[in-house]
Amino acid sequence: MNILKKYFPGELKTFYILWITQALSALGSAMTSFALVIWLYEQSGQALMTALLSVCSYAPYVIMSIFAGALSDRWDKRKTMIACDGFAALCTCMVLVLLKTGRLLVWHLYVLNALNGLMNTFQQPASEIATTLLTERKHDQRVGGLKAISNSLTTLLTPVFATAMFSFGGLDVVIAFDLITCAAAIGALWLLIRIPKVESGDKPEPVLKAAKQGIRWLNENKGILNMILFLAAINLIASMYNAALPAMVLSREGGGRAALGWVNACTGAATLIGSLIVSSLPAPKKRAMVICNCLLISMSTENLILALGRNGYIWCFGAVLGWLAIPVMNVNLNALFRSRIPVEMQGRVYSARNTLQFFTIPLGYLLGGALVDRVCEPLMASLEQEHFLSELLGTGKGTGAALLFLCLAALGVAVCLYFRRDRHIRALDE
């Protein structure tokens, strides 16, 4: 009993309810997204078309984030999350109706993903502030570890559950599970969770002025700003990776649906192990350097192994090496931001951060898909079998994506080494 109280203190009860129900909803949404990516790639055979699903999700998120935080600071956090979850459920219902009536088209998915991305723009800062308000700072390491565990389980279970449900019951069963978990999250927010309000004696400022305050705060805190720019560069590389991964694994000999599922499952298993490790570790003295070192390990391993590998076993090994340190990075990043950014400013600063940190993601998806389809695949197809790239990466469809992974490995290491030397980022640990 004492052990349970130590690791699950009663003062975090409300956070636990929020964490569990939101994690289940995230699992359902991820399963639907996974099934739709496979469905779309098998219909089109083009990396760019599947990448556009993510572009449509992230573009409104990036464009509107700068204003969403200012609104999140003044809106009721619980009602905001309920409204966003409800709208996401409505979009999923529309996919199900279109599917059952035989009218589901690619452009429908693009539009609905864009609407979901818009709602996530308001939900994400509201959720971050809610976590801050529901937990004391002494629990930052534990809370960060628990959120990392749930994210890892989502990554691990998504391909397994989605593939099984898709195979036995079709896409509509996957969507039905998504709707059930979303309803559970809304019900918990409505009935069981009360989030403290941030008291402020000041009259709410105009949205545009409040958004500028978030940017001004970042400009005055160069360490946090440069860390965000570092993560923006990493997100560009990571989104190019995400755009190319299905194209390579589904196309190459030794790949296919099962291989893609196993690679994603190994990614989840690695992040789960990393989450369990970081949950049991004491808080480090130099969080900024931990973040930089974890990303350097990730960037220097996975992309290189994916590029050189020829079967699912090697790809899975690369996924484990690349993702094992990511939960450690995320936990320290969240704790660093929460400790440095005043709670009354977090909505505005987080939204400015989202715009700066995530604007590279839609660019990366577009660039990654276009490079695979228009540059790398034609280039590899034009080479002789005796060419050193053909001998290194192989031949046939999917080797273009492997070539892109090889370039991403070099680029990722260069970016990490550059920002690791930044004096403002190093000053965060002083």
C-alpha positions as CSV (number, residue, x, y, z in Angstrom):
1,M,0.0,0.0,0.0
2,N,2.9,2.4,0.8
3,I,4.4,1.6,-2.6
4,L,1.1,2.5,-4.3
5,K,0.9,5.8,-2.4
6,K,4.5,6.6,-3.3
7,Y,4.1,6.1,-7.0
8,F,0.3,7.1,-7.3
9,P,-0.2,9.8,-4.7
10,G,-3.9,10.7,-4.0
11,E,-3.3,14.4,-4.8
12,L,-2.9,13.4,-8.5
13,K,-6.2,11.6,-8.7
14,T,-7.8,14.1,-11.0
15,F,-4.8,14.1,-13.2
16,Y,-4.9,10.3,-13.4
17,I,-8.5,10.4,-14.7
18,L,-7.6,13.0,-17.3
19,W,-4.5,11.2,-18.3
20,I,-6.1,7.7,-18.7
21,T,-9.2,8.9,-20.6
22,Q,-7.3,11.2,-22.9
23,A,-4.7,8.5,-23.6
24,L,-7.5,6.1,-24.6
25,S,-9.0,8.7,-26.9
26,A,-5.5,9.3,-28.5
27,L,-5.2,5.5,-29.1
28,G,-8.5,5.4,-30.9
29,S,-7.6,8.4,-33.1
30,A,-4.2,7.0,-33.9
31,M,-5.7,3.7,-34.9
32,T,-8.0,5.5,-37.4
33,S,-5.2,7.5,-38.8
34,F,-3.0,4.4,-39.2
35,A,-5.8,2.5,-41.1
36,L,-6.5,5.5,-43.3
37,V,-2.8,5.9,-44.3
38,I,-2.6,2.2,-45.4
39,W,-5.9,2.5,-47.2
40,L,-4.8,5.6,-49.1
41,Y,-1.3,4.4,-50.0
42,E,-2.7,1.1,-51.4
43,Q,-5.1,3.0,-53.5
44,S,-2.6,5.6,-54.8
45,G,0.8,4.1,-54.4
46,Q,2.2,7.6,-53.9
47,A,4.1,8.8,-50.8
48,L,3.0,12.4,-51.5
49,M,-0.7,11.6,-51.3
50,T,-0.4,9.9,-47.9
51,A,1.9,12.8,-46.7
52,L,-0.9,15.3,-47.6
53,L,-3.1,13.7,-44.8
54,S,-0.6,15.0,-42.2
55,V,-0.1,18.3,-44.1
56,C,-3.8,19.0,-43.8
57,S,-3.7,18.2,-40.1
58,Y,-0.7,20.4,-39.3
59,A,-1.3,23.4,-41.6
60,P,-4.2,24.9,-39.7
61,Y,-2.6,23.9,-36.4
62,V,0.5,25.9,-37.3
63,I,-1.3,28.9,-38.8
64,M,-3.8,29.3,-35.9
65,S,-1.6,28.3,-32.9
66,I,-0.3,31.8,-32.4
67,F,-3.8,33.0,-31.6
68,A,-5.1,29.9,-29.9
69,G,-2.9,30.3,-26.8
70,A,-4.2,33.8,-26.1
71,L,-7.8,32.4,-26.2
72,S,-6.8,29.3,-24.1
73,D,-5.5,31.6,-21.4
74,R,-8.9,33.2,-21.0
75,W,-11.2,30.3,-21.9
76,D,-12.4,27.6,-19.5
77,K,-9.9,24.7,-20.1
78,R,-12.4,21.9,-19.4
79,K,-15.0,23.2,-21.7
80,T,-12.4,23.9,-24.4
81,M,-11.3,20.3,-24.3
82,I,-14.8,19.0,-24.3
83,A,-15.7,21.0,-27.4
84,C,-12.6,20.0,-29.3
85,D,-13.1,16.3,-28.5
86,G,-16.7,16.5,-29.5
87,F,-15.9,18.1,-32.8
88,A,-13.2,15.5,-33.5
89,A,-15.8,12.8,-32.8
90,L,-18.2,14.5,-35.3
91,C,-15.6,14.4,-38.0
92,T,-14.9,10.7,-37.4
93,C,-18.7,10.1,-37.6
94,M,-18.7,11.8,-41.0
95,V,-15.9,9.4,-42.2
96,L,-17.9,6.4,-41.0
97,V,-21.0,7.6,-42.8
98,L,-19.2,8.3,-46.1
99,L,-17.5,4.9,-45.8
100,K,-20.7,3.0,-45.2
101,T,-22.5,4.8,-48.1
102,G,-19.6,4.1,-50.5
103,R,-18.9,7.8,-51.0
104,L,-15.6,8.2,-49.1
105,L,-13.1,10.0,-51.4
106,V,-9.5,11.2,-50.8
107,W,-10.5,14.9,-50.6
108,H,-13.0,14.1,-47.9
109,L,-10.1,12.9,-45.7
110,Y,-8.0,16.0,-46.4
111,V,-10.9,18.3,-45.4
112,L,-11.7,16.4,-42.3
113,N,-8.1,16.2,-41.2
114,A,-7.8,20.0,-41.6
115,L,-10.8,20.5,-39.4
116,N,-9.4,18.1,-36.8
117,G,-6.1,20.0,-36.9
118,L,-7.9,23.2,-36.3
119,M,-9.6,21.8,-33.2
120,N,-6.2,20.4,-31.9
121,T,-4.9,24.0,-32.2
122,F,-7.1,24.9,-29.2
123,Q,-7.0,21.6,-27.3
124,Q,-3.3,21.2,-27.1
125,P,-2.5,24.4,-25.1
126,A,-5.6,23.9,-23.0
127,S,-4.4,20.4,-22.1
128,E,-0.9,21.6,-21.3
129,I,-2.2,24.3,-19.0
130,A,-4.7,21.8,-17.4
131,T,-1.8,19.5,-16.5
132,T,0.1,22.3,-15.0
133,L,-2.9,23.4,-12.9
134,L,-3.7,19.8,-11.7
135,T,-0.2,18.9,-10.6
136,E,2.4,20.4,-8.3
137,R,6.0,21.1,-9.6
138,K,7.4,18.3,-7.4
139,H,5.5,15.8,-9.6
140,D,6.9,17.1,-13.0
141,Q,9.2,14.1,-13.5
142,R,6.5,11.6,-12.6
143,V,3.8,13.3,-14.6
144,G,6.1,13.6,-17.6
145,G,7.0,10.0,-17.4
146,L,3.3,8.9,-17.2
147,K,2.4,10.9,-20.3
148,A,5.5,9.5,-22.1
149,I,4.3,6.0,-21.1
150,S,0.8,6.6,-22.5
151,N,2.3,8.0,-25.7
152,S,4.5,5.0,-26.0
153,L,1.6,2.6,-25.5
154,T,-0.3,4.4,-28.2
155,T,2.6,4.0,-30.7
156,L,3.0,0.3,-29.6
157,L,-0.6,-0.7,-29.7
158,T,-1.9,1.3,-32.6
159,P,-0.5,-0.9,-35.5
160,V,-1.4,-4.1,-33.6
161,F,-5.0,-3.2,-32.8
162,A,-5.6,-1.3,-36.0
163,T,-4.4,-4.1,-38.2
164,A,-6.3,-6.7,-36.3
165,M,-9.6,-4.8,-36.3
166,F,-9.1,-3.7,-39.9
167,S,-8.5,-7.3,-41.0
168,F,-11.4,-8.9,-39.1
169,G,-14.0,-6.1,-39.2
170,G,-12.9,-3.5,-41.7
171,L,-12.3,0.2,-41.3
172,D,-15.7,0.9,-39.8
173,V,-14.8,-1.2,-36.7
174,V,-11.6,0.8,-36.2
175,I,-13.6,4.0,-36.4
176,A,-16.2,2.7,-34.0
177,F,-13.5,2.0,-31.4
178,D,-12.3,5.6,-31.9
179,L,-15.7,6.9,-31.2
180,I,-16.1,4.9,-28.0
181,T,-12.8,6.1,-26.6
182,C,-13.6,9.7,-27.5
183,A,-17.0,9.4,-25.7
184,A,-15.2,8.1,-22.6
185,A,-12.8,11.1,-22.7
186,I,-15.7,13.6,-23.0
187,G,-17.7,11.9,-20.3
188,A,-14.8,12.1,-17.8
189,L,-14.2,15.8,-18.6
190,W,-17.9,16.5,-18.2
191,L,-18.6,14.5,-15.0
192,L,-15.4,13.8,-13.1
193,I,-12.8,16.6,-13.7
194,R,-12.7,20.1,-12.3
195,I,-9.7,22.2,-13.4
196,P,-8.7,25.2,-11.2
197,K,-8.9,28.6,-12.8
198,V,-6.0,30.9,-13.2
199,E,-6.8,34.1,-11.3
200,S,-5.9,37.3,-13.0
201,G,-6.9,40.8,-11.9
202,D,-6.1,42.2,-15.3
203,K,-8.7,42.8,-18.0
204,P,-8.3,40.3,-20.9
205,E,-6.3,41.9,-23.7
206,P,-7.2,41.7,-27.4
207,V,-6.2,38.4,-28.9
208,L,-3.6,39.9,-31.3
209,K,-1.9,41.8,-28.5
210,A,-1.9,38.8,-26.2
211,A,-0.4,36.6,-29.0
212,K,2.4,39.2,-29.5
213,Q,3.2,38.9,-25.8
214,G,4.0,35.2,-26.3
215,I,6.4,36.1,-29.1
216,R,7.9,38.9,-27.1
217,W,8.5,36.6,-24.1
218,L,10.3,34.1,-26.3
219,N,12.4,36.9,-27.8
220,E,13.5,37.9,-24.3
221,N,14.3,34.3,-23.3
222,K,16.8,33.2,-26.0
223,G,17.5,29.8,-24.4
224,I,13.9,28.7,-24.8
225,L,13.6,30.3,-28.2
226,N,16.8,28.6,-29.5
227,M,15.6,25.2,-28.1
228,I,12.4,25.7,-30.0
229,L,14.2,26.4,-33.2
230,F,16.4,23.3,-32.6
231,L,13.2,21.2,-32.3
232,A,11.8,22.9,-35.4
233,A,14.8,21.6,-37.4
234,I,14.4,18.1,-35.9
235,N,10.7,18.2,-36.8
236,L,11.5,18.9,-40.4
237,I,13.8,15.8,-40.5
238,A,11.3,13.7,-38.6
239,S,8.3,14.6,-40.8
240,M,10.4,13.8,-43.9
241,Y,11.1,10.4,-42.3
242,N,7.4,9.9,-41.6
243,A,6.4,10.7,-45.2
244,A,9.0,8.3,-46.6
245,L,8.5,5.3,-44.1
246,P,5.3,3.8,-45.5
247,A,6.6,4.2,-49.1
248,M,9.8,2.3,-48.3
249,V,8.4,-0.4,-46.0
250,L,5.2,-1.2,-48.0
251,S,7.2,-1.2,-51.3
252,R,10.5,-3.0,-50.7
253,E,11.0,-6.7,-50.9
254,G,10.8,-8.1,-47.4
255,G,8.3,-5.3,-46.5
256,G,4.5,-5.0,-46.6
257,R,1.7,-4.3,-44.1
258,A,3.0,-6.6,-41.5
259,A,6.5,-5.1,-41.7
260,L,5.1,-1.6,-41.3
261,G,3.1,-2.7,-38.4
262,W,6.1,-4.3,-36.7
263,V,8.3,-1.3,-37.2
264,N,5.6,0.9,-35.6
265,A,5.1,-1.6,-32.8
266,C,8.9,-1.6,-32.1
267,T,8.8,2.1,-32.1
268,G,6.1,2.0,-29.4
269,A,8.0,-0.7,-27.4
270,A,11.2,1.3,-27.4
271,T,9.4,4.5,-26.3
272,L,7.5,2.5,-23.6
273,I,10.8,1.1,-22.2
274,G,12.3,4.6,-22.3
275,S,9.2,6.0,-20.6
276,L,9.5,3.4,-17.8
277,I,13.2,4.2,-17.4
278,V,12.7,8.0,-17.2
279,S,9.7,7.6,-14.8
280,S,12.0,5.9,-12.2
281,L,15.0,8.3,-12.7
282,P,15.6,11.4,-10.5
283,A,15.5,14.8,-12.2
284,P,18.8,15.5,-14.0
285,K,20.8,18.6,-13.2
286,K,21.3,19.6,-16.8
287,R,18.0,19.1,-18.7
288,A,19.0,21.0,-21.8
289,M,22.1,18.8,-22.4
290,V,20.0,15.7,-21.8
291,I,17.6,16.9,-24.6
292,C,20.4,17.5,-27.0
293,N,22.2,14.2,-26.3
294,C,19.0,12.2,-26.7
295,L,18.2,13.7,-30.0
296,L,21.8,13.1,-31.2
297,I,21.5,9.4,-30.3
298,S,18.2,9.2,-32.2
299,M,19.3,11.1,-35.3
300,S,22.6,9.1,-35.6
301,T,21.1,5.6,-35.5
302,E,17.6,5.0,-36.9
303,N,17.7,6.8,-40.3
304,L,21.1,5.2,-41.2
305,I,19.9,1.7,-40.2
306,L,16.6,2.1,-42.1
307,A,18.5,3.2,-45.2
308,L,21.0,0.2,-45.2
309,G,18.5,-2.4,-44.0
310,R,16.9,-4.9,-46.3
311,N,14.3,-6.6,-44.1
312,G,11.9,-6.0,-41.3
313,Y,14.2,-7.3,-38.5
314,I,16.9,-4.7,-39.3
315,W,14.3,-1.9,-39.6
316,C,12.8,-2.9,-36.3
317,F,16.2,-2.8,-34.7
318,G,16.7,0.7,-36.1
319,A,13.4,1.8,-34.7
320,V,14.3,0.6,-31.2
321,L,17.6,2.5,-31.3
322,G,16.1,5.6,-32.7
323,W,13.2,5.9,-30.3
324,L,14.5,4.6,-27.0
325,A,15.8,8.0,-25.8
326,I,12.9,10.1,-27.1
327,P,10.8,9.8,-23.9
328,V,13.7,10.9,-21.9
329,M,14.0,14.0,-24.2
330,N,10.3,14.7,-24.0
331,V,10.0,14.5,-20.2
332,N,13.0,16.8,-19.7
333,L,11.7,19.2,-22.4
334,N,8.2,19.5,-20.8
335,A,9.7,19.9,-17.3
336,L,12.1,22.6,-18.6
337,F,9.3,24.6,-20.2
338,R,7.0,24.3,-17.2
339,S,9.6,25.5,-14.8
340,R,10.8,28.4,-17.0
341,I,7.5,29.7,-18.4
342,P,5.1,31.5,-15.9
343,V,1.8,29.6,-15.6
344,E,-0.3,32.8,-16.5
345,M,1.7,33.1,-19.7
346,Q,1.9,29.4,-20.7
347,G,-1.1,29.5,-23.1
348,R,0.4,32.4,-25.1
349,V,4.0,31.1,-25.0
350,Y,3.0,27.5,-25.9
351,S,1.0,28.7,-28.8
352,A,3.9,30.8,-30.1
353,R,6.1,27.8,-29.5
354,N,3.7,25.6,-31.5
355,T,3.8,27.9,-34.5
356,L,7.6,28.1,-34.5
357,Q,8.3,24.5,-33.6
358,F,5.7,22.8,-35.8
359,F,5.6,24.9,-38.9
360,T,8.3,22.7,-40.4
361,I,6.2,19.6,-40.1
362,P,3.8,20.2,-43.0
363,L,6.9,21.4,-45.0
364,G,8.7,18.2,-44.1
365,Y,5.8,16.0,-45.2
366,L,5.5,17.8,-48.5
367,L,9.2,17.8,-49.1
368,G,9.6,14.2,-48.0
369,G,6.8,12.9,-50.2
370,A,7.9,15.0,-53.2
371,L,11.6,13.9,-52.9
372,V,10.7,10.3,-52.8
373,D,8.3,10.4,-55.7
374,R,9.9,12.9,-57.9
375,V,13.7,12.8,-57.2
376,C,14.9,9.8,-55.2
377,E,12.9,7.0,-56.8
378,P,13.6,8.1,-60.4
379,L,17.3,8.6,-59.5
380,M,17.7,5.1,-58.1
381,A,15.7,3.6,-61.0
382,S,18.1,5.2,-63.5
383,L,21.3,3.8,-61.9
384,E,23.1,0.7,-63.0
385,Q,23.2,-2.3,-60.6
386,E,27.0,-1.8,-60.4
387,H,26.6,1.8,-59.1
388,F,27.8,2.1,-55.5
389,L,24.3,3.5,-54.4
390,S,22.6,0.4,-55.9
391,E,25.0,-1.9,-54.1
392,L,24.6,0.0,-50.9
393,L,20.8,0.4,-50.9
394,G,19.6,-2.2,-53.3
395,T,17.4,-1.9,-56.4
396,G,13.7,-1.7,-57.1
397,K,10.8,0.4,-55.7
398,G,11.4,1.7,-52.2
399,T,15.1,2.3,-52.7
400,G,14.5,6.0,-53.3
401,A,13.0,6.3,-49.8
402,A,16.1,4.5,-48.5
403,L,18.3,7.1,-50.2
404,L,16.3,9.8,-48.5
405,F,16.9,8.1,-45.1
406,L,20.6,8.1,-45.8
407,C,20.6,11.9,-46.4
408,L,18.4,12.5,-43.3
409,A,20.9,10.6,-41.1
410,A,23.7,13.0,-42.1
411,L,21.5,16.1,-41.8
412,G,20.2,15.0,-38.4
413,V,23.6,14.6,-36.9
414,A,24.8,18.0,-38.2
415,V,21.7,19.8,-36.8
416,C,22.2,18.2,-33.3
417,L,25.9,19.1,-33.2
418,Y,25.2,22.7,-34.2
419,F,22.6,23.4,-31.6
420,R,24.4,21.4,-28.9
421,R,27.0,24.1,-29.0
422,D,24.6,27.0,-28.7
423,R,25.5,29.1,-25.7
424,H,21.9,30.2,-24.9
425,I,20.8,26.6,-24.8
426,R,23.7,25.7,-22.6
427,A,22.8,28.6,-20.3
428,L,19.5,26.9,-19.5
429,D,21.4,24.5,-17.3
430,E,23.3,27.1,-15.3
